[in-house]
Amino acid sequence: MNNFLKRIKDKKGMSGVLVALLLVIVGVGLVGGVNIYMQGASQNIQAGADTAINKAITDAATAP
């Protein structure tokens, strides 16, 4: 964070501020996108695990 603030102070004019804001927006978007992806992946893994567990239970119950 200190490097980020130092870079903003070193830049002259609004171009440094605009670049910093762009980096912040891109970072927040990236974190949000990864979060959404991970939630979807987690749900898919849970659904696959439920299917595998139910199949194993059914197979065990019908085994001779």
Secondary structure, 3 states (H helix, E strand, C coil): CHHHHHHHHHCCCHHHHHHHHHHHHHHHHHHHHHHHHHHHHHHHHHHHHHHHHHHHHHHHHHCC
